[in-house]
Amino acid sequence: MGQMMRSVTLQKAKRYWQVFFLGLVVLFLPQMTLAKSINVGSVGDVPTDEIKKFLPLASYLAKQIQSEGFDQGKVIIARGIPEMATFLREGKVDLYIDSPFPSAAVSRLSGSKFLLLRLKKGLSEYHSVIFVRKDSGIDRLQELNKKMIALKEPFSSSGYFVPKMVLTQQGLRLVAKKDASDSVGPREVGYVFSNDNENTMVWVLRKKVAAGALDNQSYEKEARGNVKDLKILYETFSFPRHIVSYRADLSPALVARIKEVLIQMHQSEGGKKALEDFENTTGFDELPDQAMAPFLKAGKFIDTELGIK
């Protein structure tokens, strides 16, 4: 009899704790369900570098929008433009910050929308320069035919897309090469990726390539004491340094709140620190209506880069 009573008592106790824990789940489930992360996306080959770069911004933003149900900021890294577009379409990325070419390309693939300008070191825009050695004998873009040019990387606006588009519009046929020593045909301009602004400058100065393309600020920085040995062949139109985009199905109310937080970041000490940690960003500003016009009009070139026919 005593053993039976103990068994009944244990069953009651078990049911009690089951009901108790079920009550806790019901009590906290709404909070657990609502709590979520604001995900900032970046395209890069070294995830650790991209996470280190973007996490201060994502974390600050998450703290400012806790009332909207967000509890943390995350950084989501894509290996290329198509993957970033997929992340945005699937809701895995909320905000995407990049230069105009990849931003426009991702928008064409995902429907993402442009929101703000990112100001870096107080500057909101720059332009590309195509340059050669002064003693190269090259005076016009057309004279780059049968020669090699160094471009930065496949998703760079200033060091790849804009210079390539300009050269194509000038009637030149650009052909990718694996190495700067590869042969270049009589009716083409060969190009190789330097993967670094400094490399582009050094390759031109050392005559490894005939020409290079950089943004004007990097050109001034990398040229330093060698300006007298260089010549700028062409300067392109100006365009934004970086664009903040958001996924198309993000609620208008949340988009408005995010925009408010980003624009006002520089007004608080915490915001200033997050901006500084985000590669010396000065702040965010309104995006002028025509700022992205050259890239929106370049749909044919963007589709070619994406392999869309």
LUMLUMSE-297194 format. One record per residue (C-alpha): z, y, x; residue in three letters. Coordinates in steps of 0.2 Angstrom, whole numbers. Example, Ala and Ser with C-alpha at 12.3 -4.5 7.8 and 13.67 -1.06 7.14 Angstrom:
REC:Z:Y:X:type
REC:39:-22:62:ALA $
REC:36:-5:68:SER $
//
This chain:
REC:Z:Y:X:type
REC:0:0:0:MET $
REC:5:12:14:GLY $
REC:-12:9:23:GLN $
REC:-21:12:7:MET $
REC:-12:29:4:MET $
REC:-16:34:22:ARG $
REC:-35:30:19:SER $
REC:-35:40:3:VAL $
REC:-27:54:12:THR $
REC:-39:54:27:LEU $
REC:-54:54:14:GLN $
REC:-47:69:6:LYS $
REC:-44:78:22:ALA $
REC:-62:74:27:LYS $
REC:-69:81:11:ARG $
REC:-58:96:13:TYR $
REC:-65:100:30:TRP $
REC:-83:96:24:GLN $
REC:-81:109:10:VAL $
REC:-73:121:22:PHE $
REC:-87:121:35:PHE $
REC:-100:121:21:LEU $
REC:-91:137:15:GLY $
REC:-92:145:32:LEU $
REC:-111:141:33:VAL $
REC:-114:149:16:VAL $
REC:-104:164:21:LEU $
REC:-113:167:37:PHE $
REC:-130:160:33:LEU $
REC:-137:177:27:PRO $
REC:-132:185:43:GLN $
REC:-139:171:53:MET $
REC:-155:171:44:THR $
REC:-157:190:45:LEU $
REC:-153:191:64:ALA $
REC:-169:191:74:LYS $
REC:-177:198:90:SER $
REC:-190:212:92:ILE $
REC:-203:204:103:ASN $
REC:-213:215:116:VAL $
REC:-228:208:123:GLY $
REC:-237:209:140:SER $
REC:-251:201:148:VAL $
REC:-248:195:166:GLY $
REC:-250:181:179:ASP $
REC:-232:182:185:VAL $
REC:-220:181:170:PRO $
REC:-204:185:179:THR $
REC:-211:202:185:ASP $
REC:-217:206:167:GLU $
REC:-200:201:159:ILE $
REC:-191:212:172:LYS $
REC:-202:226:168:LYS $
REC:-202:226:149:PHE $
REC:-184:219:146:LEU $
REC:-175:236:147:PRO $
REC:-186:243:134:LEU $
REC:-185:228:122:ALA $
REC:-166:227:124:SER $
REC:-164:246:120:TYR $
REC:-175:246:105:LEU $
REC:-166:231:98:ALA $
REC:-150:240:99:LYS $
REC:-157:255:90:GLN $
REC:-164:244:76:ILE $
REC:-149:233:73:GLN $
REC:-148:240:55:SER $
REC:-165:232:51:GLU $
REC:-158:215:56:GLY $
REC:-163:214:74:PHE $
REC:-150:207:86:ASP $
REC:-160:206:103:GLN $
REC:-175:211:112:GLY $
REC:-187:198:120:LYS $
REC:-202:199:131:VAL $
REC:-217:187:127:ILE $
REC:-230:185:141:ILE $
REC:-248:180:137:ALA $
REC:-260:173:151:ARG $
REC:-274:184:144:GLY $
REC:-281:195:131:ILE $
REC:-286:181:118:PRO $
REC:-268:173:120:GLU $
REC:-260:190:116:MET $
REC:-271:192:101:ALA $
REC:-265:175:95:THR $
REC:-247:180:97:PHE $
REC:-249:195:87:LEU $
REC:-259:187:73:ARG $
REC:-245:173:72:GLU $
REC:-231:186:72:GLY $
REC:-224:180:89:LYS $
REC:-226:197:96:VAL $
REC:-222:213:87:ASP $
REC:-226:227:100:LEU $
REC:-239:226:114:TYR $
REC:-240:240:127:ILE $
REC:-255:240:139:ASP $
REC:-269:251:145:SER $
REC:-284:256:133:PRO $
REC:-296:242:137:PHE $
REC:-285:227:134:PRO $
REC:-276:236:119:SER $
REC:-293:239:111:ALA $
REC:-299:221:115:ALA $
REC:-283:214:108:VAL $
REC:-285:225:92:SER $
REC:-303:218:89:ARG $
REC:-296:201:90:LEU $
REC:-280:203:80:SER $
REC:-281:218:70:GLY $
REC:-266:226:79:SER $
REC:-264:245:77:LYS $
REC:-262:259:89:PHE $
REC:-245:268:88:LEU $
REC:-240:279:103:LEU $
REC:-245:285:120:LEU $
REC:-234:280:135:ARG $
REC:-231:294:148:LEU $
REC:-228:288:165:LYS $
REC:-221:300:178:LYS $
REC:-225:314:165:GLY $
REC:-243:310:164:LEU $
REC:-252:303:148:SER $
REC:-270:301:154:GLU $
REC:-280:298:170:TYR $
REC:-298:294:174:HIS $
REC:-308:282:186:SER $
REC:-316:286:202:VAL $
REC:-330:277:211:ILE $
REC:-330:280:229:PHE $
REC:-338:275:246:VAL $
REC:-336:279:264:ARG $
REC:-343:296:269:LYS $
REC:-354:288:282:ASP $
REC:-361:275:270:SER $
REC:-377:284:267:GLY $
REC:-374:281:248:ILE $
REC:-375:297:238:ASP $
REC:-379:291:220:ARG $
REC:-373:277:209:LEU $
REC:-390:269:209:GLN $
REC:-389:267:227:GLU $
REC:-375:254:225:LEU $
REC:-389:242:220:ASN $
REC:-389:226:232:LYS $
REC:-372:231:237:LYS $
REC:-354:225:234:MET $
REC:-340:235:225:ILE $
REC:-322:231:224:ALA $
REC:-314:231:206:LEU $
REC:-295:228:203:LYS $
REC:-293:214:190:GLU $
REC:-301:208:174:PRO $
REC:-289:217:162:PHE $
REC:-288:234:171:SER $
REC:-295:249:162:SER $
REC:-296:261:176:SER $
REC:-300:248:190:GLY $
REC:-312:237:181:TYR $
REC:-318:240:163:PHE $
REC:-322:259:163:VAL $
REC:-331:258:180:PRO $
REC:-341:243:175:LYS $
REC:-346:251:159:MET $
REC:-351:267:167:VAL $
REC:-362:257:180:LEU $
REC:-370:247:166:THR $
REC:-374:262:156:GLN $
REC:-382:269:172:GLN $
REC:-394:254:172:GLY $
REC:-386:244:185:LEU $
REC:-383:225:183:ARG $
REC:-366:220:189:LEU $
REC:-364:202:194:VAL $
REC:-347:194:198:ALA $
REC:-345:186:215:LYS $
REC:-331:175:222:LYS $
REC:-330:183:239:ASP $
REC:-335:200:247:ALA $
REC:-346:191:259:SER $
REC:-357:183:246:ASP $
REC:-375:188:245:SER $
REC:-380:201:233:VAL $
REC:-397:200:225:GLY $
REC:-410:214:225:PRO $
REC:-408:219:207:ARG $
REC:-389:218:205:GLU $
REC:-373:225:211:VAL $
REC:-360:212:216:GLY $
REC:-342:214:212:TYR $
REC:-326:206:218:VAL $
REC:-308:207:212:PHE $
REC:-296:215:225:SER $
REC:-281:212:214:ASN $
REC:-272:227:221:ASP $
REC:-276:246:223:ASN $
REC:-272:246:241:GLU $
REC:-283:231:244:ASN $
REC:-298:241:236:THR $
REC:-295:256:247:MET $
REC:-293:245:263:VAL $
REC:-309:235:259:TRP $
REC:-319:251:258:VAL $
REC:-312:259:273:LEU $
REC:-315:243:283:ARG $
REC:-333:241:276:LYS $
REC:-328:224:268:LYS $
REC:-337:231:253:VAL $
REC:-348:246:250:ALA $
REC:-338:254:236:ALA $
REC:-322:254:226:GLY $
REC:-315:259:210:ALA $
REC:-298:266:206:LEU $
REC:-289:278:195:ASP $
REC:-288:296:202:ASN $
REC:-270:295:205:GLN $
REC:-270:279:214:SER $
REC:-285:285:224:TYR $
REC:-275:300:230:GLU $
REC:-261:290:235:LYS $
REC:-270:276:244:GLU $
REC:-282:288:253:ALA $
REC:-268:298:261:ARG $
REC:-274:303:278:GLY $
REC:-292:295:276:ASN $
REC:-298:307:263:VAL $
REC:-310:315:276:LYS $
REC:-318:298:278:ASP $
REC:-322:295:260:LEU $
REC:-333:302:246:LYS $
REC:-331:301:227:ILE $
REC:-348:296:219:LEU $
REC:-343:297:201:TYR $
REC:-328:303:190:GLU $
REC:-327:295:173:THR $
REC:-320:303:157:PHE $
REC:-301:304:155:SER $
REC:-292:291:144:PHE $
REC:-273:286:140:PRO $
REC:-263:278:153:ARG $
REC:-255:266:141:HIS $
REC:-255:263:122:ILE $
REC:-241:256:111:VAL $
REC:-249:244:98:SER $
REC:-240:234:84:TYR $
REC:-245:219:74:ARG $
REC:-255:223:58:ALA $
REC:-242:215:46:ASP $
REC:-227:224:52:LEU $
REC:-218:233:38:SER $
REC:-222:252:37:PRO $
REC:-204:256:36:ALA $
REC:-200:246:52:LEU $
REC:-215:254:61:VAL $
REC:-209:272:57:ALA $
REC:-192:267:63:ARG $
REC:-198:260:80:ILE $
REC:-209:276:82:LYS $
REC:-194:287:79:GLU $
REC:-184:277:92:VAL $
REC:-197:277:105:LEU $
REC:-201:296:104:ILE $
REC:-183:301:104:GLN $
REC:-178:289:119:MET $
REC:-178:303:132:HIS $
REC:-165:312:122:GLN $
REC:-150:300:126:SER $
REC:-143:294:142:GLU $
REC:-145:276:137:GLY $
REC:-163:279:133:GLY $
REC:-167:289:149:LYS $
REC:-160:274:159:LYS $
REC:-171:262:149:ALA $
REC:-186:273:152:LEU $
REC:-182:274:171:GLU $
REC:-180:255:172:ASP $
REC:-197:253:163:PHE $
REC:-207:258:178:GLU $
REC:-202:276:178:ASN $
REC:-208:279:161:THR $
REC:-206:298:156:THR $
REC:-206:295:137:GLY $
REC:-218:291:122:PHE $
REC:-228:303:113:ASP $
REC:-240:305:98:GLU $
REC:-257:297:100:LEU $
REC:-271:310:98:PRO $
REC:-284:305:85:ASP $
REC:-299:304:98:GLN $
REC:-289:297:112:ALA $
REC:-296:279:110:MET $
REC:-313:284:103:ALA $
REC:-322:279:120:PRO $
REC:-315:262:118:PHE $
REC:-318:260:100:LEU $
REC:-336:265:103:LYS $
REC:-338:252:117:ALA $
REC:-337:237:105:GLY $
REC:-352:229:113:LYS $
REC:-345:230:130:PHE $
REC:-328:223:125:ILE $
REC:-336:209:115:ASP $
REC:-346:205:131:THR $
REC:-330:204:141:GLU $
REC:-322:193:128:LEU $
REC:-337:181:128:GLY $
REC:-341:186:110:ILE $
REC:-359:185:105:LYS $
//
